[in-house]
Amino acid sequence: MYIAMNRFRVTLGRENDFEEIWLSRDSHLKGVPGFVEFQLLKGPERDDHRLYASHSLWASEAAFEAWTTSDAFRKAHAGAKPREGIYLGPPNLECFEVLQKVK
Amino acid sequence: MYIAMNRFRVTLGRENDFEEIWLSRDSHLKGVPGFVEFQLLKGPERDDHRLYASHSLWASEAAFEAWTTSDAFRKAHAGAKPREGIYLGPPNLECFEVLQKVK
């Protein structure tokens, strides 16, 4: 399994705008080959921003890579122009391989 | 749901030591009230380290907080003295609330 995590630094006071955009969008992820699960996460408040993260879980790195060049990806990101002032800089993508899972 | 994520910066060349310690330990998490799932994640290589992360998923923040003061927590961390040179500094704990989950 493979996790692609995008980390967003959201300007303090704009948290509601960020959540509204994300919770109302259509991710176009359902039915994508190898897609397992998506989570939107609200993280800690720092000096000048609040950290949010999106997690998407994939069957493999190859499935994630294939999605990033697919029509579904293009659709999900079309018109995703961020509203001004919501973000402190671009998101930070970090990808992880799942070594162990305990339930 | 609530995710407690610990981020570890592991010295380059010591990845195997880190994985051996983590994959062989007993987390004492099974049966802890509110515990849902644990994942050990291998992240990207940076200039001077490789990023690893542990994710633990909890029914609530309260369940996570209760665990951190429990006997199970004490047992899991007893004798967890890190082998010298594996880590670049202490781990960085980040906690997240799950706002949305799409499967």
N, CA and C atoms of all chains as a GROMACS GRO file, in nm:
protein
  618
    1MET      N    1   0.084  -0.120   0.000
    1MET     CA    2   0.000   0.000   0.000
    1MET      C    3   0.088   0.125   0.000
    2TYR      N    4   0.029   0.233  -0.046
    2TYR     CA    5   0.105   0.354  -0.072
    2TYR      C    6   0.018   0.473  -0.033
    3ILE      N    7   0.075   0.566   0.043
    3ILE     CA    8   0.000   0.685   0.085
    3ILE      C    9   0.061   0.810   0.023
    4ALA      N   10  -0.020   0.888  -0.047
    4ALA     CA   11   0.023   1.018  -0.095
    4ALA      C   12  -0.041   1.122  -0.004
    5MET      N   13   0.043   1.196   0.065
    5MET     CA   14  -0.007   1.296   0.161
    5MET      C   15   0.031   1.434   0.112
    6ASN      N   16  -0.068   1.520   0.101
    6ASN     CA   17  -0.041   1.659   0.065
    6ASN      C   18  -0.063   1.744   0.189
    7ARG      N   19   0.036   1.827   0.222
    7ARG     CA   20   0.027   1.910   0.343
    7ARG      C   21   0.002   2.055   0.301
    8PHE      N   22  -0.100   2.116   0.362
    8PHE     CA   23  -0.140   2.252   0.328
    8PHE      C   24  -0.124   2.343   0.449
    9ARG      N   25  -0.058   2.457   0.426
    9ARG     CA   26  -0.051   2.557   0.533
    9ARG      C   27  -0.159   2.662   0.504
   10VAL      N   28  -0.261   2.665   0.589
   10VAL     CA   29  -0.376   2.753   0.567
   10VAL      C   30  -0.368   2.875   0.658
   11THR      N   31  -0.385   2.992   0.597
   11THR     CA   32  -0.379   3.118   0.670
   11THR      C   33  -0.479   3.117   0.786
   12LEU      N   34  -0.436   3.164   0.902
   12LEU     CA   35  -0.526   3.170   1.017
   12LEU      C   36  -0.645   3.260   0.982
   13GLY      N   37  -0.762   3.215   1.017
   13GLY     CA   38  -0.885   3.289   0.985
   13GLY      C   39  -0.949   3.245   0.854
   14ARG      N   40  -0.878   3.165   0.774
   14ARG     CA   41  -0.932   3.118   0.646
   14ARG      C   42  -0.964   2.968   0.649
   15GLU      N   43  -0.964   2.911   0.770
   15GLU     CA   44  -0.988   2.767   0.782
   15GLU      C   45  -1.124   2.728   0.725
   16ASN      N   46  -1.226   2.809   0.751
   16ASN     CA   47  -1.360   2.774   0.701
   16ASN      C   48  -1.364   2.774   0.548
   17ASP      N   49  -1.296   2.872   0.487
   17ASP     CA   50  -1.291   2.876   0.340
   17ASP      C   51  -1.227   2.749   0.286
   18PHE      N   52  -1.115   2.712   0.346
   18PHE     CA   53  -1.045   2.592   0.302
   18PHE      C   54  -1.135   2.469   0.314
   19GLU      N   55  -1.198   2.454   0.429
   19GLU     CA   56  -1.281   2.334   0.451
   19GLU      C   57  -1.400   2.332   0.357
   20GLU      N   58  -1.459   2.448   0.332
   20GLU     CA   59  -1.574   2.455   0.243
   20GLU      C   60  -1.536   2.408   0.102
   21ILE      N   61  -1.422   2.456   0.054
   21ILE     CA   62  -1.375   2.417  -0.080
   21ILE      C   63  -1.354   2.266  -0.088
   22TRP      N   64  -1.286   2.214   0.013
   22TRP     CA   65  -1.249   2.073   0.006
   22TRP      C   66  -1.367   1.980   0.030
   23LEU      N   67  -1.454   2.018   0.123
   23LEU     CA   68  -1.564   1.929   0.156
   23LEU      C   69  -1.672   1.929   0.048
   24SER      N   70  -1.672   2.032  -0.036
   24SER     CA   71  -1.777   2.040  -0.138
   24SER      C   72  -1.730   1.995  -0.277
   25ARG      N   73  -1.602   1.968  -0.290
   25ARG     CA   74  -1.553   1.935  -0.424
   25ARG      C   75  -1.580   1.789  -0.457
   26ASP      N   76  -1.574   1.756  -0.585
   26ASP     CA   77  -1.584   1.616  -0.629
   26ASP      C   78  -1.443   1.569  -0.660
   27SER      N   79  -1.396   1.472  -0.585
   27SER     CA   80  -1.256   1.430  -0.600
   27SER      C   81  -1.235   1.344  -0.724
   28HIS      N   82  -1.344   1.291  -0.782
   28HIS     CA   83  -1.332   1.201  -0.898
   28HIS      C   84  -1.242   1.081  -0.868
   29LEU      N   85  -1.236   1.040  -0.742
   29LEU     CA   86  -1.146   0.930  -0.708
   29LEU      C   87  -1.215   0.794  -0.713
   30LYS      N   88  -1.345   0.794  -0.684
   30LYS     CA   89  -1.415   0.665  -0.682
   30LYS      C   90  -1.405   0.598  -0.818
   31GLY      N   91  -1.369   0.472  -0.818
   31GLY     CA   92  -1.361   0.398  -0.942
   31GLY      C   93  -1.225   0.406  -1.010
   32VAL      N   94  -1.136   0.496  -0.959
   32VAL     CA   95  -1.003   0.502  -1.018
   32VAL      C   96  -0.928   0.373  -0.981
   33PRO      N   97  -0.865   0.306  -1.079
   33PRO     CA   98  -0.797   0.178  -1.050
   33PRO      C   99  -0.689   0.195  -0.942
   34GLY      N  100  -0.696   0.111  -0.840
   34GLY     CA  101  -0.596   0.114  -0.734
   34GLY      C  102  -0.626   0.212  -0.623
   35PHE      N  103  -0.731   0.295  -0.638
   35PHE     CA  104  -0.765   0.388  -0.531
   35PHE      C  105  -0.831   0.312  -0.417
   36VAL      N  106  -0.788   0.340  -0.294
   36VAL     CA  107  -0.842   0.268  -0.178
   36VAL      C  108  -0.923   0.361  -0.088
   37GLU      N  109  -0.867   0.476  -0.053
   37GLU     CA  110  -0.935   0.561   0.045
   37GLU      C  111  -0.876   0.701   0.042
   38PHE      N  112  -0.960   0.800   0.071
   38PHE     CA  113  -0.915   0.938   0.083
   38PHE      C  114  -0.960   0.994   0.217
   39GLN      N  115  -0.873   1.072   0.280
   39GLN     CA  116  -0.910   1.139   0.405
   39GLN      C  117  -0.865   1.284   0.400
   40LEU      N  118  -0.951   1.372   0.448
   40LEU     CA  119  -0.912   1.512   0.468
   40LEU      C  120  -0.891   1.533   0.617
   41LEU      N  121  -0.774   1.585   0.651
   41LEU     CA  122  -0.734   1.592   0.792
   41LEU      C  123  -0.706   1.735   0.837
   42LYS      N  124  -0.756   1.768   0.955
   42LYS     CA  125  -0.732   1.901   1.014
   42LYS      C  126  -0.627   1.887   1.121
   43GLY      N  127  -0.514   1.956   1.103
   43GLY     CA  128  -0.402   1.940   1.193
   43GLY      C  129  -0.386   2.054   1.291
   44PRO      N  130  -0.268   2.066   1.350
   44PRO     CA  131  -0.244   2.164   1.456
   44PRO      C  132  -0.231   2.307   1.402
   45GLU      N  133  -0.260   2.401   1.490
   45GLU     CA  134  -0.239   2.542   1.460
   45GLU      C  135  -0.095   2.577   1.495
   46ARG      N  136  -0.028   2.647   1.400
   46ARG     CA  137   0.110   2.693   1.424
   46ARG      C  138   0.109   2.845   1.437
   47ASP      N  139   0.227   2.904   1.442
   47ASP     CA  140   0.238   3.050   1.460
   47ASP      C  141   0.154   3.128   1.359
   48ASP      N  142   0.168   3.095   1.231
   48ASP     CA  143   0.103   3.177   1.128
   48ASP      C  144   0.010   3.098   1.037
   49HIS      N  145  -0.019   2.974   1.071
   49HIS     CA  146  -0.110   2.895   0.986
   49HIS      C  147  -0.166   2.777   1.063
   50ARG      N  148  -0.266   2.713   1.000
   50ARG     CA  149  -0.309   2.582   1.049
   50ARG      C  150  -0.271   2.479   0.944
   51LEU      N  151  -0.220   2.368   0.993
   51LEU     CA  152  -0.181   2.259   0.903
   51LEU      C  153  -0.303   2.172   0.872
   52TYR      N  154  -0.327   2.148   0.744
   52TYR     CA  155  -0.424   2.049   0.700
   52TYR      C  156  -0.347   1.948   0.615
   53ALA      N  157  -0.406   1.830   0.600
   53ALA     CA  158  -0.342   1.732   0.512
   53ALA      C  159  -0.448   1.651   0.441
   54SER      N  160  -0.420   1.614   0.318
   54SER     CA  161  -0.504   1.515   0.249
   54SER      C  162  -0.421   1.388   0.237
   55HIS      N  163  -0.486   1.278   0.271
   55HIS     CA  164  -0.423   1.146   0.258
   55HIS      C  165  -0.495   1.071   0.150
   56SER      N  166  -0.425   1.020   0.053
   56SER     CA  167  -0.492   0.923  -0.032
   56SER      C  168  -0.413   0.794  -0.031
   57LEU      N  169  -0.488   0.687  -0.013
   57LEU     CA  170  -0.429   0.554   0.000
   57LEU      C  171  -0.450   0.479  -0.131
   58TRP      N  172  -0.341   0.419  -0.179
   58TRP     CA  173  -0.341   0.350  -0.309
   58TRP      C  174  -0.289   0.208  -0.294
   59ALA      N  175  -0.331   0.123  -0.386
   59ALA     CA  176  -0.285  -0.016  -0.384
   59ALA      C  177  -0.134  -0.024  -0.406
   60SER      N  178  -0.080   0.073  -0.480
   60SER     CA  179   0.063   0.071  -0.510
   60SER      C  180   0.107   0.210  -0.556
   61GLU      N  181   0.237   0.231  -0.559
   61GLU     CA  182   0.290   0.357  -0.612
   61GLU      C  183   0.251   0.371  -0.760
   62ALA      N  184   0.255   0.260  -0.832
   62ALA     CA  185   0.222   0.265  -0.975
   62ALA      C  186   0.079   0.313  -0.997
   63ALA      N  187  -0.015   0.269  -0.910
   63ALA     CA  188  -0.154   0.312  -0.923
   63ALA      C  189  -0.166   0.463  -0.902
   64PHE      N  190  -0.092   0.514  -0.801
   64PHE     CA  191  -0.093   0.659  -0.777
   64PHE      C  192  -0.036   0.735  -0.896
   65GLU      N  193   0.077   0.688  -0.947
   65GLU     CA  194   0.142   0.755  -1.060
   65GLU      C  195   0.050   0.755  -1.182
   66ALA      N  196  -0.018   0.643  -1.205
   66ALA     CA  197  -0.108   0.633  -1.320
   66ALA      C  198  -0.222   0.735  -1.305
   67TRP      N  199  -0.272   0.751  -1.182
   67TRP     CA  200  -0.382   0.847  -1.159
   67TRP      C  201  -0.338   0.990  -1.192
   68THR      N  202  -0.213   1.025  -1.156
   68THR     CA  203  -0.168   1.164  -1.176
   68THR      C  204  -0.160   1.202  -1.323
   69THR      N  205  -0.163   1.103  -1.412
   69THR     CA  206  -0.161   1.135  -1.554
   69THR      C  207  -0.294   1.101  -1.622
   70SER      N  208  -0.398   1.077  -1.540
   70SER     CA  209  -0.526   1.031  -1.595
   70SER      C  210  -0.623   1.147  -1.617
   71ASP      N  211  -0.732   1.116  -1.688
   71ASP     CA  212  -0.841   1.212  -1.706
   71ASP      C  213  -0.906   1.248  -1.574
   72ALA      N  214  -0.921   1.148  -1.485
   72ALA     CA  215  -0.985   1.173  -1.355
   72ALA      C  216  -0.906   1.278  -1.276
   73PHE      N  217  -0.775   1.270  -1.283
   73PHE     CA  218  -0.689   1.367  -1.214
   73PHE      C  219  -0.710   1.506  -1.273
   74ARG      N  220  -0.712   1.512  -1.405
   74ARG     CA  221  -0.729   1.640  -1.472
   74ARG      C  222  -0.863   1.703  -1.432
   75LYS      N  223  -0.967   1.619  -1.429
   75LYS     CA  224  -1.100   1.669  -1.391
   75LYS      C  225  -1.101   1.719  -1.246
   76ALA      N  226  -1.037   1.642  -1.158
   76ALA     CA  227  -1.040   1.679  -1.015
   76ALA      C  228  -0.967   1.811  -0.992
   77HIS      N  229  -0.870   1.841  -1.077
   77HIS     CA  230  -0.790   1.962  -1.055
   77HIS      C  231  -0.828   2.076  -1.150
   78ALA      N  232  -0.927   2.052  -1.236
   78ALA     CA  233  -0.971   2.158  -1.327
   78ALA      C  234  -1.043   2.264  -1.244
   79GLY      N  235  -1.011   2.389  -1.271
   79GLY     CA  236  -1.078   2.498  -1.199
   79GLY      C  237  -1.046   2.498  -1.051
   80ALA      N  238  -0.936   2.435  -1.013
   80ALA     CA  239  -0.899   2.430  -0.872
   80ALA      C  240  -0.814   2.551  -0.833
   81LYS      N  241  -0.832   2.659  -0.906
   81LYS     CA  242  -0.754   2.780  -0.876
   81LYS      C  243  -0.784   2.823  -0.731
   82PRO      N  244  -0.685   2.828  -0.645
   82PRO     CA  245  -0.714   2.858  -0.505
   82PRO      C  246  -0.760   3.002  -0.487
   83ARG      N  247  -0.856   3.020  -0.395
   83ARG     CA  248  -0.896   3.157  -0.363
   83ARG      C  249  -0.780   3.229  -0.297
   84GLU      N  250  -0.765   3.353  -0.332
   84GLU     CA  251  -0.648   3.429  -0.288
   84GLU      C  252  -0.636   3.433  -0.134
   85GLY      N  253  -0.515   3.415  -0.088
   85GLY     CA  254  -0.489   3.436   0.054
   85GLY      C  255  -0.518   3.319   0.145
   86ILE      N  256  -0.570   3.210   0.089
   86ILE     CA  257  -0.601   3.096   0.177
   86ILE      C  258  -0.474   3.021   0.218
   87TYR      N  259  -0.381   3.010   0.124
   87TYR     CA  260  -0.263   2.927   0.149
   87TYR      C  261  -0.137   3.010   0.172
   88LEU      N  262  -0.055   2.964   0.263
   88LEU     CA  263   0.081   3.018   0.275
   88LEU      C  264   0.171   2.929   0.191
   89GLY      N  265   0.187   2.961   0.065
   89GLY     CA  266   0.275   2.882  -0.021
   89GLY      C  267   0.206   2.759  -0.076
   90PRO      N  268   0.276   2.688  -0.164
   90PRO     CA  269   0.221   2.569  -0.229
   90PRO      C  270   0.214   2.452  -0.131
   91PRO      N  271   0.129   2.352  -0.162
   91PRO     CA  272   0.124   2.233  -0.077
   91PRO      C  273   0.254   2.154  -0.088
   92ASN      N  274   0.275   2.070   0.010
   92ASN     CA  275   0.396   1.990   0.017
   92ASN      C  276   0.356   1.842   0.008
   93LEU      N  277   0.392   1.780  -0.103
   93LEU     CA  278   0.355   1.638  -0.122
   93LEU      C  279   0.459   1.546  -0.062
   94GLU      N  280   0.413   1.453   0.020
   94GLU     CA  281   0.501   1.350   0.075
   94GLU      C  282   0.437   1.215   0.050
   95CYS      N  283   0.514   1.121   0.000
   95CYS     CA  284   0.459   0.989  -0.029
   95CYS      C  285   0.525   0.884   0.061
   96PHE      N  286   0.445   0.787   0.103
   96PHE     CA  287   0.491   0.687   0.198
   96PHE      C  288   0.452   0.547   0.153
   97GLU      N  289   0.540   0.456   0.180
   97GLU     CA  290   0.510   0.314   0.163
   97GLU      C  291   0.464   0.259   0.298
   98VAL      N  292   0.357   0.181   0.300
   98VAL     CA  293   0.309   0.124   0.426
   98VAL      C  294   0.390  -0.002   0.457
   99LEU      N  295   0.473   0.005   0.563
   99LEU     CA  296   0.558  -0.108   0.600
   99LEU      C  297   0.485  -0.208   0.689
  100GLN      N  298   0.395  -0.155   0.772
  100GLN     CA  299   0.328  -0.241   0.869
  100GLN      C  300   0.192  -0.182   0.902
  101LYS      N  301   0.096  -0.270   0.920
  101LYS     CA  302  -0.038  -0.226   0.957
  101LYS      C  303  -0.085  -0.316   1.071
  102VAL      N  304  -0.128  -0.257   1.182
  102VAL     CA  305  -0.178  -0.333   1.296
  102VAL      C  306  -0.319  -0.286   1.325
  103LYS      N  307  -0.412  -0.382   1.334
  103LYS     CA  308  -0.551  -0.347   1.364
  103LYS      C  309  -0.594  -0.408   1.494
  104MET      N  310  -1.302   1.060   1.415
  104MET     CA  311  -1.175   0.987   1.420
  104MET      C  312  -1.058   1.083   1.436
  105TYR      N  313  -0.949   1.030   1.486
  105TYR     CA  314  -0.836   1.114   1.525
  105TYR      C  315  -0.707   1.040   1.490
  106ILE      N  316  -0.614   1.110   1.425
  106ILE     CA  317  -0.487   1.047   1.387
  106ILE      C  318  -0.372   1.113   1.461
  107ALA      N  319  -0.294   1.034   1.533
  107ALA     CA  320  -0.171   1.083   1.593
  107ALA      C  321  -0.056   1.035   1.506
  108MET      N  322   0.016   1.129   1.447
  108MET     CA  323   0.124   1.095   1.356
  108MET      C  324   0.256   1.140   1.417
  109ASN      N  325   0.350   1.047   1.427
  109ASN     CA  326   0.483   1.082   1.476
  109ASN      C  327   0.578   1.076   1.357
  110ARG      N  328   0.654   1.182   1.337
  110ARG     CA  329   0.745   1.188   1.223
  110ARG      C  330   0.889   1.173   1.272
  111PHE      N  331   0.961   1.081   1.210
  111PHE     CA  332   1.098   1.049   1.251
  111PHE      C  333   1.196   1.081   1.139
  112ARG      N  334   1.302   1.152   1.173
  112ARG     CA  335   1.408   1.175   1.076
  112ARG      C  336   1.520   1.075   1.106
  113VAL      N  337   1.537   0.980   1.014
  113VAL     CA  338   1.632   0.870   1.035
  113VAL      C  339   1.759   0.895   0.954
  114THR      N  340   1.873   0.883   1.022
  114THR     CA  341   2.003   0.902   0.960
  114THR      C  342   2.018   0.812   0.837
  115LEU      N  343   2.067   0.867   0.729
  115LEU     CA  344   2.090   0.786   0.609
  115LEU      C  345   2.187   0.672   0.642
  116GLY      N  346   2.154   0.554   0.596
  116GLY     CA  347   2.237   0.436   0.625
  116GLY      C  348   2.189   0.360   0.748
  117ARG      N  349   2.098   0.422   0.826
  117ARG     CA  350   2.047   0.353   0.946
  117ARG      C  351   1.900   0.310   0.929
  118GLU      N  352   1.852   0.314   0.807
  118GLU     CA  353   1.711   0.279   0.782
  118GLU      C  354   1.680   0.136   0.827
  119ASN      N  355   1.771   0.044   0.800
  119ASN     CA  356   1.744  -0.096   0.838
  119ASN      C  357   1.734  -0.112   0.989
  120ASP      N  358   1.822  -0.040   1.062
  120ASP     CA  359   1.816  -0.046   1.209
  120ASP      C  360   1.680   0.005   1.258
  121PHE      N  361   1.638   0.116   1.201
  121PHE     CA  362   1.510   0.174   1.242
  121PHE      C  363   1.396   0.076   1.216
  122GLU      N  364   1.394   0.019   1.095
  122GLU     CA  365   1.283  -0.070   1.059
  122GLU      C  366   1.283  -0.196   1.144
  123GLU      N  367   1.404  -0.246   1.174
  123GLU     CA  368   1.414  -0.367   1.255
  123GLU      C  369   1.355  -0.343   1.394
  124ILE      N  370   1.389  -0.230   1.454
  124ILE     CA  371   1.338  -0.196   1.587
  124ILE      C  372   1.186  -0.187   1.584
  125TRP      N  373   1.133  -0.116   1.486
  125TRP     CA  374   0.989  -0.092   1.483
  125TRP      C  375   0.909  -0.214   1.444
  126LEU      N  376   0.962  -0.291   1.350
  126LEU     CA  377   0.884  -0.406   1.302
  126LEU      C  378   0.886  -0.521   1.403
  127SER      N  379   0.982  -0.518   1.495
  127SER     CA  380   0.992  -0.630   1.590
  127SER      C  381   0.934  -0.595   1.727
  128ARG      N  382   0.895  -0.470   1.746
  128ARG     CA  383   0.850  -0.434   1.880
  128ARG      C  384   0.703  -0.474   1.901
  129ASP      N  385   0.663  -0.480   2.028
  129ASP     CA  386   0.522  -0.504   2.060
  129ASP      C  387   0.462  -0.370   2.097
  130SER      N  388   0.367  -0.326   2.016
  130SER     CA  389   0.312  -0.191   2.037
  130SER      C  390   0.214  -0.185   2.155
  131HIS      N  391   0.170  -0.302   2.203
  131HIS     CA  392   0.071  -0.308   2.312
  131HIS      C  393  -0.054  -0.226   2.280
  132LEU      N  394  -0.087  -0.213   2.153
  132LEU     CA  395  -0.202  -0.130   2.116
  132LEU      C  396  -0.332  -0.210   2.106
  133LYS      N  397  -0.318  -0.337   2.069
  133LYS     CA  398  -0.440  -0.417   2.053
  133LYS      C  399  -0.517  -0.423   2.184
  134GLY      N  400  -0.645  -0.397   2.176
  134GLY     CA  401  -0.728  -0.403   2.296
  134GLY      C  402  -0.735  -0.272   2.374
  135VAL      N  403  -0.651  -0.174   2.336
  135VAL     CA  404  -0.658  -0.044   2.403
  135VAL      C  405  -0.791   0.023   2.362
  136PRO      N  406  -0.870   0.073   2.458
  136PRO     CA  407  -0.999   0.132   2.425
  136PRO      C  408  -0.986   0.248   2.326
  137GLY      N  409  -1.061   0.241   2.218
  137GLY     CA  410  -1.061   0.350   2.120
  137GLY      C  411  -0.954   0.336   2.014
  138PHE      N  412  -0.863   0.239   2.029
  138PHE     CA  413  -0.760   0.219   1.926
  138PHE      C  414  -0.822   0.154   1.803
  139VAL      N  415  -0.791   0.208   1.686
  139VAL     CA  416  -0.849   0.156   1.562
  139VAL      C  417  -0.744   0.090   1.473
  140GLU      N  418  -0.632   0.157   1.452
  140GLU     CA  419  -0.535   0.104   1.356
  140GLU      C  420  -0.401   0.173   1.373
  141PHE      N  421  -0.294   0.100   1.345
  141PHE     CA  422  -0.159   0.157   1.348
  141PHE      C  423  -0.092   0.128   1.214
  142GLN      N  424  -0.017   0.224   1.164
  142GLN     CA  425   0.061   0.202   1.042
  142GLN      C  426   0.201   0.258   1.059
  143LEU      N  427   0.299   0.182   1.013
  143LEU     CA  428   0.436   0.233   1.006
  143LEU      C  429   0.466   0.266   0.860
  144LEU      N  430   0.510   0.389   0.837
  144LEU     CA  431   0.524   0.440   0.700
  144LEU      C  432   0.666   0.483   0.669
  145LYS      N  433   0.712   0.444   0.550
  145LYS     CA  434   0.845   0.483   0.503
  145LYS      C  435   0.830   0.595   0.402
  146GLY      N  436   0.886   0.709   0.432
  146GLY     CA  437   0.867   0.827   0.349
  146GLY      C  438   0.987   0.859   0.262
  147PRO      N  439   0.991   0.980   0.212
  147PRO     CA  440   1.095   1.019   0.116
  147PRO      C  441   1.232   1.040   0.181
  148GLU      N  442   1.335   1.026   0.097
  148GLU     CA  443   1.471   1.056   0.140
  148GLU      C  444   1.497   1.205   0.119
  149ARG      N  445   1.554   1.268   0.220
  149ARG     CA  446   1.590   1.410   0.212
  149ARG      C  447   1.742   1.422   0.208
  150ASP      N  448   1.790   1.544   0.216
  150ASP     CA  449   1.935   1.567   0.210
  150ASP      C  450   2.013   1.482   0.310
  151ASP      N  451   1.970   1.485   0.436
  151ASP     CA  452   2.051   1.421   0.539
  151ASP      C  453   1.975   1.315   0.618
  152HIS      N  454   1.857   1.277   0.573
  152HIS     CA  455   1.781   1.176   0.647
  152HIS      C  456   1.673   1.116   0.557
  153ARG      N  457   1.612   1.009   0.608
  153ARG     CA  458   1.490   0.959   0.546
  153ARG      C  459   1.376   0.980   0.645
  154LEU      N  460   1.265   1.026   0.592
  154LEU     CA  461   1.147   1.049   0.676
  154LEU      C  462   1.070   0.919   0.693
  155TYR      N  463   1.038   0.885   0.817
  155TYR     CA  464   0.945   0.778   0.848
  155TYR      C  465   0.832   0.839   0.930
  156ALA      N  466   0.719   0.772   0.932
  156ALA     CA  467   0.610   0.821   1.016
  156ALA      C  468   0.534   0.703   1.074
  157SER      N  469   0.487   0.720   1.196
  157SER     CA  470   0.392   0.623   1.251
  157SER      C  471   0.257   0.694   1.259
  158HIS      N  472   0.155   0.623   1.213
  158HIS     CA  473   0.018   0.675   1.220
  158HIS      C  474  -0.058   0.589   1.318
  159SER      N  475  -0.121   0.649   1.416
  159SER     CA  476  -0.218   0.568   1.489
  159SER      C  477  -0.353   0.636   1.483
  160LEU      N  478  -0.452   0.555   1.452
  160LEU     CA  479  -0.589   0.604   1.432
  160LEU      C  480  -0.670   0.568   1.557
  161TRP      N  481  -0.743   0.668   1.607
  161TRP     CA  482  -0.819   0.652   1.732
  161TRP      C  483  -0.964   0.693   1.709
  162ALA      N  484  -1.051   0.638   1.791
  162ALA     CA  485  -1.193   0.673   1.781
  162ALA      C  486  -1.213   0.821   1.812
  163SER      N  487  -1.128   0.878   1.897
  163SER     CA  488  -1.143   1.018   1.938
  163SER      C  489  -1.012   1.068   1.997
  164GLU      N  490  -1.002   1.199   2.010
  164GLU     CA  491  -0.886   1.258   2.076
  164GLU      C  492  -0.878   1.210   2.222
  165ALA      N  493  -0.994   1.199   2.285
  165ALA     CA  494  -0.997   1.157   2.426
  165ALA      C  495  -0.938   1.016   2.441
  166ALA      N  496  -0.967   0.928   2.345
  166ALA     CA  497  -0.914   0.791   2.351
  166ALA      C  498  -0.762   0.793   2.340
  167PHE      N  499  -0.711   0.878   2.250
  167PHE     CA  500  -0.565   0.889   2.235
  167PHE      C  501  -0.503   0.944   2.364
  168GLU      N  502  -0.562   1.048   2.418
  168GLU     CA  503  -0.508   1.109   2.540
  168GLU      C  504  -0.508   1.009   2.656
  169ALA      N  505  -0.616   0.931   2.665
  169ALA     CA  506  -0.625   0.832   2.773
  169ALA      C  507  -0.514   0.728   2.758
  170TRP      N  508  -0.485   0.690   2.633
  170TRP     CA  509  -0.380   0.590   2.609
  170TRP      C  510  -0.244   0.642   2.656
  171THR      N  511  -0.217   0.772   2.632
  171THR     CA  512  -0.084   0.826   2.664
  171THR      C  513  -0.056   0.827   2.814
  172THR      N  514  -0.159   0.809   2.895
  172THR     CA  515  -0.137   0.803   3.040
  172THR      C  516  -0.164   0.664   3.095
  173SER      N  517  -0.173   0.565   3.005
  173SER     CA  518  -0.211   0.429   3.048
  173SER      C  519  -0.090   0.340   3.072
  174ASP      N  520  -0.117   0.225   3.133
  174ASP     CA  521  -0.014   0.123   3.151
  174ASP      C  522   0.036   0.069   3.017
  175ALA      N  523  -0.056   0.055   2.920
  175ALA     CA  524  -0.018   0.002   2.789
  175ALA      C  525   0.085   0.094   2.723
  176PHE      N  526   0.067   0.224   2.738
  176PHE     CA  527   0.160   0.322   2.682
  176PHE      C  528   0.296   0.308   2.750
  177ARG      N  529   0.294   0.298   2.881
  177ARG     CA  530   0.419   0.286   2.957
  177ARG      C  531   0.495   0.161   2.912
  178LYS      N  532   0.422   0.051   2.898
  178LYS     CA  533   0.485  -0.075   2.854
  178LYS      C  534   0.544  -0.062   2.713
  179ALA      N  535   0.469   0.002   2.624
  179ALA     CA  536   0.514   0.013   2.485
  179ALA      C  537   0.642   0.096   2.476
  180HIS      N  538   0.658   0.190   2.568
  180HIS     CA  539   0.772   0.280   2.561
  180HIS      C  540   0.882   0.244   2.660
  181ALA      N  541   0.861   0.140   2.740
  181ALA     CA  542   0.964   0.098   2.835
  181ALA      C  543   1.081   0.040   2.756
  182GLY      N  544   1.199   0.080   2.792
  182GLY     CA  545   1.318   0.026   2.724
  182GLY      C  546   1.327   0.071   2.580
  183ALA      N  547   1.256   0.179   2.547
  183ALA     CA  548   1.257   0.227   2.408
  183ALA      C  549   1.371   0.325   2.385
  184LYS      N  550   1.475   0.310   2.464
  184LYS     CA  551   1.590   0.398   2.448
  184LYS      C  552   1.645   0.382   2.306
  185PRO      N  553   1.649   0.487   2.227
  185PRO     CA  554   1.691   0.469   2.087
  185PRO      C  555   1.839   0.437   2.077
  186ARG      N  556   1.871   0.349   1.982
  186ARG     CA  557   2.013   0.320   1.957
  186ARG      C  558   2.079   0.445   1.903
  187GLU      N  559   2.200   0.467   1.950
  187GLU     CA  560   2.270   0.592   1.918
  187GLU      C  561   2.284   0.616   1.767
  188GLY      N  562   2.257   0.737   1.726
  188GLY     CA  563   2.285   0.774   1.588
  188GLY      C  564   2.177   0.742   1.488
  189ILE      N  565   2.069   0.679   1.531
  189ILE     CA  566   1.964   0.646   1.435
  189ILE      C  567   1.883   0.769   1.397
  190TYR      N  568   1.857   0.853   1.496
  190TYR     CA  569   1.768   0.966   1.473
  190TYR      C  570   1.841   1.099   1.465
  191LEU      N  571   1.796   1.185   1.375
  191LEU     CA  572   1.838   1.325   1.375
  191LEU      C  573   1.736   1.400   1.459
  192GLY      N  574   1.760   1.410   1.588
  192GLY     CA  575   1.667   1.483   1.674
  192GLY      C  576   1.546   1.404   1.714
  193PRO      N  577   1.464   1.461   1.802
  193PRO     CA  578   1.345   1.392   1.853
  193PRO      C  579   1.236   1.382   1.747
  194PRO      N  580   1.141   1.288   1.766
  194PRO     CA  581   1.030   1.280   1.671
  194PRO      C  582   0.938   1.402   1.684
  195ASN      N  583   0.861   1.423   1.583
  195ASN     CA  584   0.772   1.539   1.577
  195ASN      C  585   0.627   1.488   1.572
  196LEU      N  586   0.555   1.509   1.681
  196LEU     CA  587   0.418   1.460   1.688
  196LEU      C  588   0.320   1.561   1.630
  197GLU      N  589   0.236   1.514   1.537
  197GLU     CA  590   0.130   1.598   1.480
  197GLU      C  591  -0.001   1.521   1.490
  198CYS      N  592  -0.103   1.588   1.540
  198CYS     CA  593  -0.232   1.520   1.554
  198CYS      C  594  -0.336   1.583   1.462
  199PHE      N  595  -0.422   1.500   1.406
  199PHE     CA  596  -0.519   1.544   1.307
  199PHE      C  597  -0.658   1.490   1.339
  200GLU      N  598  -0.755   1.573   1.312
  200GLU     CA  599  -0.895   1.531   1.316
  200GLU      C  600  -0.936   1.490   1.175
  201VAL      N  601  -1.004   1.378   1.160
  201VAL     CA  602  -1.048   1.335   1.027
  201VAL      C  603  -1.178   1.409   0.992
  202LEU      N  604  -1.172   1.499   0.893
  202LEU     CA  605  -1.290   1.577   0.855
  202LEU      C  606  -1.376   1.504   0.754
  203GLN      N  607  -1.312   1.424   0.670
  203GLN     CA  608  -1.385   1.357   0.562
  203GLN      C  609  -1.312   1.229   0.525
  204LYS      N  610  -1.390   1.128   0.492
  204LYS     CA  611  -1.333   1.001   0.451
  204LYS      C  612  -1.410   0.954   0.328
  205VAL      N  613  -1.341   0.923   0.220
  205VAL     CA  614  -1.405   0.877   0.096
  205VAL      C  615  -1.344   0.741   0.061
  206LYS      N  616  -1.430   0.644   0.040
  206LYS     CA  617  -1.380   0.511   0.003
  206LYS      C  618  -1.430   0.473  -0.134
   0.00000   0.00000   0.00000
